[in-house]
Amino acid sequence: MARLNATKAVKLTIYDLGGEQVGEVIERRPDPRGSYALAWPGTDAAGRVVPPGIYIARIEVDVDSDAATSTAVERTIYVAY
């Protein structure tokens, strides 16, 4: 069971379908439990708008647990202009 006892980093990483990282958003939250949204502006590390297409979004939260140090979920996202 994952426990969250202190301020934790919540990281959203965006990958293209080739597995290359194209974007990242990191927030520190005093209580990262529950539902919320992280916004990615659709830009790469250089600030350029990414091409339309399908991307993988991975959200990861640091946790306090004997079994794990983080928990993550991945979702498909679509960019269209």
Secondary structure, 3 states (H helix, E strand, C coil): CCECCCCEEEEEEEEECCCCEEEEEEEEECCCCCCCCCCCCCECCCCCECCCEEEEEEEEEECECCCCCEEEEEEEEEECC
